[in-house]
Amino acid sequence: MNVSVKTAFNFFPVFFFALLLSNCDTKVKKTASESAEPISYLALGDSYTIGTGIEQENNYPNQLADSLATLGFQMDTTLIIATNGWTTADLKNGIAEHNPSSDFDLVSLLIGVNNQYQWLDIELYKAEFRELLEQAIGFAGGDSRKVFVISIPNYGVTPFAQSKEPETIRRKISEYNSIAEDISGEYGITFINITPISEMAEEDLSLLAPDELHPSTKMYSMWVEEMLPTVTHILEP
């Protein structure tokens, strides 16, 4: 009888202490969530980034920011440095003009289609893509883990390109993407391949903007769905 009472008495403080720790842990998690800093996002690119042919609020950077907010992330600035027709050289000039800060929590880079479209020297792309990637890392405070690269879509499947040697376009886009992926890998940066999604437009024109060249809001939503696992992992504390 005495043994039984003693065992019950010893158990109570242990149980109470465990419960106290559990409550403290919950409060710490809640406090961490409440004090999370707002997230700033910088998107670097060209027409595919700015959202040529659709309302710019529906381009992938803005859809990505909206999706992250829906998941509970506190979103602050979404800065887009991109213009229709920009090559790697144009993007470098655009960055110099905007002079973004070096404290972004997230930076994306999608560039190269206009280098290919203008048949510029691919060696120039190699050099300037590397420069742009290093700049992107700098805008993320020197932390390459906060940067991700997005592949170039294959516009060869679009009605716009049917008179422009679509198979040649596909091969060249693939070559450009291989370069971007390899260089990204050197810096430990994630390369997100949305090119297969872009090729679905061959059978589904609803994935294209009215110009029948650039992505529609629907396609951008599919890109964002592809990006989210990587981006949420980047933003995890």
KOLGUBA-750405 format. One record per residue: residue in one letter; x, y, z of N, C-alpha, C, CB in turn. Coordinates in steps of 0.2 Angstrom, whole numbers, padded with zeros to 4 digits, always signed. Atoms other than C-alpha are relative to their C-alpha. Glycine has a CB too. Layout:
<pts>
aXYZXYZXYZXYZ;...
</pts>
This chain:
<pts>
m+0004-0006+0000+0000+0000+0000+0004+0006+0000-0005+0000+0006;n-0005-0006-0001+0014+0012+0005+0004+0001-0007+0005-0001+0006;v-0004+0000+0007+0024+0007-0011-0004+0003-0005+0002-0007-0002;s+0004-0003+0005+0009+0011-0022-0001+0008+0001-0007-0003+0001;v+0001-0007-0001+0006+0028-0014+0006+0004-0002-0002+0002+0007;k-0007-0004+0002+0025+0033-0016+0001+0000-0007+0005-0004+0004;t-0001+0000+0007+0025+0028-0034-0005+0005-0003-0002-0007-0003;a+0004-0005+0003+0010+0039-0038+0002+0007+0002-0007-0001+0003;f-0002-0006-0002+0017+0053-0028+0006+0002-0005+0002+0000+0007;n-0006-0002+0004+0034+0052-0038-0002+0001-0007+0005-0006+0000;f+0002-0001+0007+0025+0051-0055-0003+0007-0001-0006-0005-0002;f+0003-0006+0001+0015+0067-0052+0005+0006-0002-0004+0002+0006;p-0005-0006+0002+0030+0080-0052+0003-0001-0007+0005+0000+0005;v-0003+0001+0006+0037+0071-0067-0005+0002-0006+0002-0008-0001;f+0005-0001+0005+0021+0072-0077-0001+0008+0000-0007-0003+0002;f+0001-0008+0000+0019+0091-0071+0005+0003-0004-0001+0002+0007;f-0005-0003+0003+0036+0095-0077+0000-0001-0007+0007-0003+0003;a+0000+0001+0007+0034+0087-0094-0005+0004-0003-0002-0008-0001;l+0005-0004+0002+0018+0096-0096+0002+0008-0001-0007+0000+0004;l-0002-0007+0000+0026+0113-0092+0005+0001-0005+0004+0001+0007;l-0004+0000+0005+0040+0109-0104-0004+0001-0007+0005-0006-0001;s+0004+0000+0006+0027+0106-0118-0003+0006-0001-0006-0006+0001;n+0003-0007+0001+0018+0122-0114+0005+0005-0002-0003+0002+0006;c-0005-0005+0002+0034+0132-0115+0002-0001-0007+0007-0001+0005;d-0002+0001+0007+0039+0124-0132-0005+0003-0004+0001-0008-0001;t+0005-0003+0004+0022+0129-0139+0000+0007+0000-0007-0003+0003;k+0000-0007+0000+0024+0146-0133+0006+0003-0004+0001+0003+0007;v-0006-0002+0004+0042+0147-0141-0002+0000-0007+0006-0004+0002;k+0002+0001+0007+0035+0141-0157-0004+0006-0003-0003-0007-0002;k+0005-0005+0002+0021+0153-0157+0004+0007+0000-0006+0001+0005;t-0004-0007+0000+0033+0168-0153+0004+0000-0006+0004+0000+0007;a-0005+0000+0006+0045+0163-0167-0004+0001-0006+0003-0007+0000;s+0005-0002+0006+0030+0163-0179-0002+0007+0000-0006-0005+0000;e+0002-0006+0000+0024+0179-0173+0005+0006-0002-0003+0002+0007;s-0005-0005+0001+0041+0188-0174+0004-0001-0006+0005-0001+0006;a-0004+0001+0006+0046+0181-0191+0000+0006-0004-0004-0006-0004;e-0001-0007+0004+0053+0195-0202-0003-0001-0007+0008+0001-0001;p+0003+0000+0007+0044+0199-0218+0005-0002-0005-0004+0007-0002;i-0004+0003+0005+0051+0191-0233+0000+0005-0007-0002-0007-0003;s-0001-0005+0006+0058+0202-0248+0003-0005-0005+0005+0005+0002;y-0001+0004+0006+0059+0194-0265+0002+0004-0006-0006-0005-0002;l-0002-0003+0006+0069+0199-0280+0000-0004-0006+0007+0003+0001;a+0000+0004+0006+0065+0192-0297+0004+0004-0006-0007-0001-0002;l-0004-0003+0005+0077+0195-0311-0001-0004-0007+0008-0001+0001;g+0002+0004+0007+0073+0191-0330-0001+0004-0005-0005-0005+0002;d+0002-0003+0007+0065+0196-0346-0008+0000+0000+0003-0004-0006;s+0007+0000+0001+0048+0195-0353-0004-0006+0003-0002-0001-0008;y+0003+0005-0004+0045+0178-0345-0001+0002+0007+0004-0006-0001;t+0001-0002-0007+0047+0186-0328-0005+0006+0001+0007+0002+0003;i+0004-0005-0001+0038+0202-0331-0007-0001-0001+0002+0006-0004;g+0007+0002+0001+0023+0193-0338-0003+0004-0006-0005+0001+0006;t+0002-0003+0006+0022+0200-0356-0007-0003-0003+0005+0000-0005;g+0006+0002+0003+0004+0198-0363-0005-0002+0005+0002-0007-0003;i+0005+0001-0005-0005+0196-0347+0000+0006+0005+0000-0007+0004;e+0000-0005-0005-0009+0207-0332+0006-0002+0005-0007+0000+0005;q-0006+0001-0004+0007+0209-0322-0001-0003+0007+0005+0006+0000;e+0002+0003-0006-0001+0204-0306+0000-0007+0000-0006+0003+0003;n+0000+0007+0001-0002+0187-0313+0006-0003-0002-0006-0002-0005;n-0007+0003+0002+0016+0184-0318+0002-0004+0006+0005+0006-0001;y-0002+0005-0005+0025+0171-0309+0003+0003+0007+0005-0005-0003;p-0002-0003-0006+0034+0182-0296-0006+0002+0005+0005+0006-0001;n+0005-0002-0004+0018+0189-0290-0005-0006+0002-0004+0005-0004;q+0004+0006-0002+0009+0173-0290+0004-0004+0005-0002-0005-0006;l-0004+0003-0005+0023+0165-0280+0000+0003+0006+0008+0000-0003;a+0001-0004-0007+0022+0179-0267-0006-0001+0003+0002+0007-0002;d+0006+0002-0002+0004+0176-0266-0001-0007+0003-0006+0001-0005;s+0000+0006-0002+0006+0158-0264+0003-0001+0007+0003-0005-0005;l-0004+0000-0006+0019+0160-0250-0004+0003+0005+0007+0003-0001;a+0004-0003-0005+0007+0172-0241-0005-0005+0002-0003+0007-0003;t+0006+0005-0002-0007+0159-0242+0003-0005+0005-0003-0003-0006;l-0003+0005-0004+0005+0147-0234+0002+0002+0007+0006-0003-0003;g-0002-0002-0007+0008+0158-0219+0006+0005+0000+0000-0005+0004;f-0006-0004+0000+0024+0167-0224-0002+0008-0001+0005-0002-0006;q+0001-0007+0000+0024+0186-0221+0004+0003-0006+0002+0003+0007;m-0003-0003+0006+0028+0194-0238+0000+0007+0000-0004-0002-0006;d-0001-0007+0000+0035+0211-0239+0001+0002-0008+0006+0002+0004;t-0002-0003+0006+0044+0218-0255+0000-0006-0005+0006+0004+0000;t-0001+0004+0006+0042+0209-0272+0003+0005-0006-0006-0004-0002;l-0003-0004+0005+0054+0218-0284+0002-0004-0006+0007+0004+0003;i-0002+0004+0006+0055+0213-0302+0004+0005-0004-0007-0001-0004;i-0004-0004+0005+0069+0219-0313+0000-0004-0007+0007+0001+0003;a+0001+0004+0006+0064+0213-0330-0004+0004-0005-0004-0007+0001;t+0003-0003+0005+0059+0219-0347-0001-0004-0006+0003+0007-0002;n+0001+0003+0006+0052+0212-0363+0006+0001-0005-0006+0002-0004;g-0005+0000+0005+0066+0207-0375+0007+0001+0003+0000+0006-0004;w-0006+0000-0003+0080+0208-0363+0005-0006-0001+0000+0001+0008;t-0005+0005+0001+0096+0198-0366+0004+0000+0007+0005+0001-0006;t-0004+0000-0006+0109+0194-0352+0003+0007+0001+0005-0005+0000;a-0003-0007-0001+0118+0211-0356-0005+0005+0002+0003+0002-0007;d+0005-0004-0002+0102+0220-0355-0002+0000+0007-0007-0001-0004;l+0002+0001-0007+0098+0213-0338+0005+0003+0004-0001-0008+0001;k-0005-0003-0004+0115+0218-0332-0001+0007+0000+0007-0002-0003;n+0001-0008+0000+0112+0236-0337-0006+0002+0004-0001+0002-0008;g+0006-0001-0004+0094+0235-0329+0002+0000+0007-0005-0005-0002;i-0002+0001-0007+0102+0229-0313+0004+0006+0002+0004-0006+0001;a-0005-0006-0002+0115+0243-0313-0005+0007+0000+0005+0001-0006;e+0004-0006-0001+0101+0256-0316-0004+0000+0006-0005+0000-0006;h+0004+0001-0006+0090+0249-0302+0004+0000+0007-0005-0006+0000;n-0004+0000-0006+0104+0246-0290-0003-0003+0006+0003+0007+0002;p+0003+0003-0005+0095+0234-0279+0004-0001+0006-0003-0007-0002;s-0004+0001-0006+0100+0231-0261+0003-0007+0001-0005+0002+0007;s-0004+0007-0001+0110+0216-0254-0003-0004+0006+0007+0001+0001;d+0003+0003-0006+0097+0210-0241-0006-0004-0002-0001+0005+0005;f+0006+0004+0002+0084+0200-0251+0000-0007+0003-0001+0000-0007;d+0000+0007-0003+0078+0184-0243-0001-0005-0005-0007+0000+0005;l+0001+0005+0006+0074+0176-0260+0002+0004-0006-0007-0002+0000;v-0002-0003+0006+0081+0179-0277-0001-0005-0005+0007+0003+0000;s+0001+0005+0006+0076+0171-0294+0003+0003-0006-0007-0002-0001;l-0003-0002+0007+0085+0172-0311-0003-0005-0005+0007-0001+0001;l+0002+0003+0007+0077+0167-0328+0002+0005-0005-0008-0002+0001;i-0003-0005+0006+0087+0174-0343+0003-0005-0005+0005+0005+0003;g-0004+0004+0006+0093+0168-0360-0004+0000-0006+0002-0006+0003;v+0003+0002+0006+0079+0166-0372+0001+0005-0005-0008+0000+0002;n-0002-0005+0005+0083+0183-0381+0007-0001-0002-0002+0007+0003;n-0007+0002+0002+0101+0178-0382-0001-0005-0006+0005-0003+0005;q+0001+0005+0005+0095+0163-0392-0004+0002-0006-0004-0006+0003;y+0004-0003+0006+0082+0172-0402+0004+0004-0004-0006+0004+0003;q-0004-0004+0004+0095+0184-0408+0006-0003-0002+0002+0007+0005;w-0005+0004+0002+0107+0170-0411+0007+0004+0002+0000+0000-0008;l-0006-0003-0003+0120+0179-0400+0005-0006+0002-0001+0004+0006;d-0006+0005-0002+0137+0169-0396-0002-0003+0006+0007+0004+0000;i+0002+0004-0007+0133+0156-0383+0005+0001+0005-0002-0007-0002;e-0006-0001-0005+0150+0159-0375-0002+0006+0004+0007+0000-0004;l+0001-0006-0004+0144+0176-0371-0006-0001+0005-0003+0006-0005;y+0005+0002-0005+0129+0168-0362+0003-0003+0006-0006-0004-0003;k-0003+0004-0006+0140+0157-0352+0003+0005+0005+0006-0004-0003;a-0003-0005-0004+0150+0172-0346-0004+0005+0004+0005+0004-0004;e+0005-0005-0003+0136+0184-0343-0005-0003+0005-0004+0004-0005;f+0004+0004-0004+0125+0171-0335+0003-0001+0007-0002-0007-0003;r-0004+0000-0006+0139+0168-0322+0000+0006+0004+0007-0003-0002;e-0001-0006-0003+0141+0186-0319-0007+0002+0004+0001+0006-0005;l+0006-0002-0003+0122+0188-0316-0002-0004+0006-0006-0001-0005;l+0001+0004-0005+0121+0173-0305+0004+0002+0006+0002-0007-0001;e-0004-0003-0006+0135+0180-0294-0003+0006+0003+0007+0001-0002;q+0003-0005-0003+0126+0196-0293-0006-0002+0004-0002+0005-0006;a+0006+0002-0004+0110+0187-0288+0002-0002+0007-0003-0006-0004;i-0002+0002-0006+0120+0179-0274+0001+0006+0005+0006-0004+0000;g-0002-0006-0003+0126+0196-0269-0006+0004+0003+0004+0005-0004;f+0006-0003-0002+0108+0203-0268-0003-0004+0005-0005+0000-0006;a+0003+0004-0006+0104+0188-0256+0005+0000+0006-0001-0007-0003;g-0004+0000-0006+0117+0194-0244+0006-0005+0000-0003-0001+0006;g-0005+0005+0001+0130+0182-0251-0002-0007+0001+0006+0002+0004;d+0002+0007-0002+0120+0167-0247-0003-0003-0006-0005+0000+0006;s+0002+0003+0006+0118+0156-0262-0006-0005+0001+0006-0004-0003;r+0006+0005-0002+0105+0145-0253-0007+0004-0001+0000-0002+0007;k+0006-0004+0001+0093+0160-0255-0002+0001-0008+0000+0006+0003;v+0001-0002+0007+0094+0160-0274-0002-0007-0004+0007+0002-0003;f+0001+0005+0004+0086+0149-0287-0001+0002-0007-0007-0004+0002;v+0000-0002+0007+0087+0148-0306-0006-0004-0003+0007-0002-0003;i+0006+0003+0004+0072+0144-0318+0002-0001-0007-0006+0005+0001;s-0002+0001+0007+0074+0136-0334-0003+0004-0005-0001-0008-0002;i+0003-0004+0006+0070+0144-0351-0005-0004-0003+0006+0002-0005;p+0006+0004+0003+0053+0139-0358+0002-0001-0008-0006+0004+0000;n-0001+0001+0007+0053+0131-0375-0005+0003-0004+0000-0008-0001;y+0005-0003+0004+0044+0143-0386-0001-0003-0007+0001+0008+0000;g+0000+0003+0007+0047+0132-0401-0007-0004-0001+0005-0005-0001;v+0006+0003+0000+0030+0124-0397-0006+0004-0002-0001-0005+0006;t+0005-0005+0001+0020+0140-0399-0002+0001-0007+0002+0006+0004;p+0002-0002+0007+0010+0145-0414+0005+0006-0003-0007+0003+0000;f-0005-0005+0002+0022+0160-0415+0006-0002-0003+0002+0005+0006;a-0006+0003+0002+0037+0149-0418-0001-0005-0006+0004-0003+0005;q+0000+0005+0005+0030+0137-0431+0003+0001-0007-0008-0001-0001;s-0004-0001+0006+0038+0146-0445+0007+0002+0001-0004+0006-0004;k-0006-0002-0002+0054+0148-0436+0005-0006+0002+0000+0005+0005;e-0004+0006-0002+0062+0131-0436-0001-0002+0007+0007+0001-0002;p+0001+0001-0007+0054+0125-0420+0005-0006+0003-0007-0003+0001;e-0004+0005-0003+0065+0109-0418+0007+0003+0001+0001-0006-0005;t-0006-0003-0001+0081+0120-0420-0001+0004+0007+0002+0005-0006;i+0001-0004-0006+0074+0132-0406+0000-0005+0006-0007+0003+0000;r+0000+0004-0005+0071+0117-0395+0007-0002+0002-0005-0007-0002;r-0007+0002-0001+0089+0111-0397+0004+0005+0003+0003-0003-0006;k-0004-0006-0002+0096+0128-0394-0002+0002+0008-0001+0006-0004;i+0002-0001-0007+0085+0131-0378+0002-0005+0004-0008+0000+0000;s-0002+0006-0004+0090+0114-0372+0008+0001+0002-0001-0007-0003;e-0007-0001-0001+0108+0119-0374+0001+0006+0005+0004+0002-0007;y-0001-0006-0005+0106+0136-0365-0002-0003+0007-0005+0005-0002;n+0002+0002-0006+0097+0127-0351+0005-0005+0003-0007-0004+0000;s-0005+0005-0003+0111+0114-0349+0006+0005+0003+0003-0004-0005;i-0005-0005-0003+0123+0129-0347-0002+0003+0007+0002+0005-0005;a+0003-0003-0006+0112+0137-0334+0000-0005+0006-0007+0003-0001;e+0000+0005-0006+0110+0121-0324+0007-0001+0002-0004-0006-0003;d-0006+0002-0002+0128+0117-0324+0004+0006+0004+0005-0001-0007;i-0003-0005-0003+0134+0134-0319-0004+0001+0007-0001+0007-0004;s+0004-0001-0007+0120+0135-0305+0003-0006+0004-0007-0001-0001;g-0003+0005-0004+0127+0118-0299+0006+0001+0003+0000-0006-0004;e-0006-0002-0003+0144+0125-0297-0001+0004+0006+0004+0004-0005;y+0001-0004-0006+0137+0137-0284-0005-0003+0005-0003+0007-0003;g+0004+0003-0005+0126+0125-0276-0007+0003+0000+0002+0000+0007;i+0007-0004+0000+0110+0134-0282-0005-0005-0004+0001+0006-0004;t+0005+0004+0003+0094+0125-0286-0002+0002-0007-0006-0001+0005;f+0002-0002+0007+0089+0124-0305-0007-0003+0000+0005-0003-0005;i+0007+0003+0001+0070+0122-0307-0002+0000-0007-0005+0005+0004;n+0002+0001+0007+0065+0115-0324-0007+0000-0001+0003-0007-0002;i+0007-0001+0002+0049+0122-0330-0001-0001-0007-0003+0007+0002;t+0000+0001+0007+0053+0118-0348-0006-0005-0002+0006-0001-0003;p+0005+0004+0002+0042+0103-0349-0007+0002+0001+0001-0007+0005;i+0007-0003+0000+0027+0113-0343-0001+0004-0006+0000+0004+0007;s+0001-0005+0005+0030+0126-0356-0002-0004-0007+0006+0004-0002;e+0001+0004+0006+0030+0112-0369-0007-0003-0001+0005-0006-0001;m+0007+0002+0000+0012+0107-0364-0004+0004-0004-0003-0001+0007;a+0004-0005+0004+0006+0122-0374-0001-0002-0007+0004+0007+0001;e+0000+0003+0007+0009+0112-0390-0007-0003+0000+0005-0005-0001;e+0007+0003+0000-0008+0103-0385-0005+0004+0003+0001-0007+0003;d+0005-0004-0004-0016+0116-0374+0002+0008-0001+0000-0002+0008;l-0001-0007+0001-0017+0134-0380-0002+0005+0006-0003+0002-0007;s+0002-0004-0006-0025+0140-0364+0006+0001+0005-0005-0004+0004;l-0006-0001-0004-0007+0139-0357+0004+0006-0003+0004-0006+0000;l-0004-0006+0003-0002+0154-0368-0005+0006+0001+0001-0002-0008;a+0003-0006+0000-0006+0172-0367-0003+0002-0007+0005+0006+0001;p+0004-0001+0006-0017+0180-0381+0005+0001-0006-0004+0006+0000;d-0005-0001+0005+0000+0184-0391+0002-0007-0003+0006+0004+0002;e-0002+0007+0002+0002+0164-0393+0007-0001+0000-0003-0001-0007;l-0007+0001-0001+0020+0166-0387+0002-0001+0007+0004+0006-0003;h-0002+0000-0007+0021+0170-0369-0005-0004+0005+0000+0007+0003;p+0004+0004-0004+0014+0160-0354-0007+0004+0002+0004-0002+0006;s+0006-0003-0003-0004+0163-0348+0000+0000+0008-0006-0004-0003;t+0000+0001-0007-0009+0165-0330+0000-0007+0002-0006+0004+0002;k+0000+0007-0002-0013+0147-0330+0006-0004+0000-0005-0004-0005;m-0007+0003+0000+0004+0142-0335+0004+0002+0005+0003+0001-0007;y-0004-0003-0005+0012+0153-0323-0002-0003+0007-0001+0008+0001;s+0002+0003-0006+0002+0145-0309+0003-0007+0000-0008-0001+0000;m-0003+0007+0001+0009+0128-0315+0007+0001+0002-0001-0003-0006;w-0007-0001-0001+0026+0135-0314+0001+0001+0008+0003+0007-0003;v+0000-0001-0007+0023+0141-0296-0001-0006+0004-0005+0006+0002;e+0001+0007-0003+0017+0124-0291+0006-0004+0000-0006-0004-0003;e-0006+0004+0000+0033+0117-0297+0005+0003+0004+0002+0000-0007;m-0005-0003-0004+0043+0130-0288-0001+0000+0008+0000+0008-0002;l+0001-0001-0007+0035+0130-0271+0003-0005+0005-0008-0001+0001;p-0004+0004-0005+0043+0115-0263+0007+0002+0001+0001-0007-0003;t-0006-0002-0001+0060+0122-0267+0000+0007+0004+0003+0002-0007;v+0000-0007-0004+0056+0140-0261-0002-0001+0007-0005+0004-0004;t+0002+0000-0007+0047+0135-0245+0006-0003+0004-0006-0005+0001;h-0006+0003-0003+0063+0124-0241+0005+0006+0001+0003-0006-0004;i-0005-0005-0001+0074+0139-0244-0002+0005+0006+0000+0005-0007;l+0002-0005-0005+0063+0150-0232-0001-0003+0006-0006+0003-0003;e+0001+0003-0007+0062+0137-0218+0006+0003+0004+0000-0008-0001;p-0006-0003-0005+0072+0144-0203+0005-0006+0002-0004+0002+0007;
</pts>
